[in-house]
């Protein structure tokens, strides 16, 4: 399996650092941002294989640009946050949401989900 690039967009640095540590330990390459505005810098040079993003995104500056940039290439997204899954699905209807985790959550569950997601994609491409 090639090293997968993961972009974390999360305002809470403790959550971001915990996820980065766990994902790096799991063999992933991880970059962290604290806002959607920063994704403008990444769209040209860094296309992640997966995005983990704070799901209360509609309230964050730059969300509409983020949605436009990453909806085009159907980058898979895992949402983490405090709003209900129904609300997240409405806000993110044009994005490729593959999973949702509500705070507080155990980061190990998210890491397991991520590994299983990439494992299932790898096995499909091998056949």
N, C-alpha and C positions, 0 to 999 in steps of 0.2 A: 504494500500500500504506500503510495507517495504521501509525503507530508502535507497535510491539509492545513490551509490558512483560515484562521478564525478571527473575526473582528468583533470585539465586545464594545457596545455602546451603552454605557451605564454611568449615571451621575454618582452613584455610591461607590467610592473608591475601595471600601472594604470588600464589597461584593465582587467588584472587578478584579481586585488582586487575588482573592480567593479562587475565582474561576480561572484566572490566568495561570496561577500556580498549579491547580489541578489539571488543567488542559495541557500545559507544557509537560507536566509529569507523564501525561498520557500520550505524548508524542506529537502534539499539535503545535503549529507555529501560531502565536497569538499576538495581536495588536489591540490596544485599548484606546478608546476615545470617550470623552465625557459629554459630547453633544453631537447632534446630527449636522450642525454647521460644519464641523470638522471633516465630515465625510466627503465634502466637496474636494478636499485635497487628495483624497484616496481614490476617487473614481477613475482617474486616468492611469494611475500607476499600480494600484493594488485592488485586485478583484478577489475578494475572499471566497472560499468555498462554503462558508457558513457565517451568518451574523447572529450574535446573541445580543438582543436589544431590550432596553427598558420599555415596557409596554404602554406606559402612560405617555406615549410619544406624541399624540396629537397636540399636547400642550407645549411641546418643546419647539423652539425656534429651529428652522431648517428642516422640519419633518417633511414638508411637501417636496422639497428638492431631493431629499433622501429617497422618498417614495418613488419619485420619477427615475432617479438614477439606478436603483436596485430592482425596481419592478421590471425594467427592460430585460435584464439578463436572468430574471427569475432566481436570484440568489436565495437559497433556503434561509429562513429566519426562525430562531427560537425566541419567543417573547418571555420576559420575566417582568413581574410587576405586581400591582395592587388592584387593578381593575378586573372586572369579571371577564371570562372568556368570550361571552357574547359581545361585550363592548369592544374588546380587542379585535374580534373578527370583523366587526363593522368598520372600525377605524382602519384596519389593515387589509381590506378586502382585495386590493390589487397586488398585495405582496404574497410571496410563497411561504406562508406560515406552516412550519412542520411540527411545532410543539409549543406549549405554553406552561410556564411555571409561575405559581403565585407565591409571593413573599409572605412569610418566611419559607424557604425551601432548603433542602439539603443539597449542597452543590454536587455531592457524589451522585445523586440521582440524575442531575443534568449531564454530568460527565458520562455516565453509563448510557443515557439516551443518545448523546452525541456519538459515542463509539459505535453503538448499535446502528445508528442512522448511516454512518459511513461504511460500516461492515456490510450492511444490506446493499448499499450502492455498489461496493466493490464486487460482491458475489454476483450481482446482476450483470456487471460488465465482463466478468470472466466467462460466463456461459455463452 
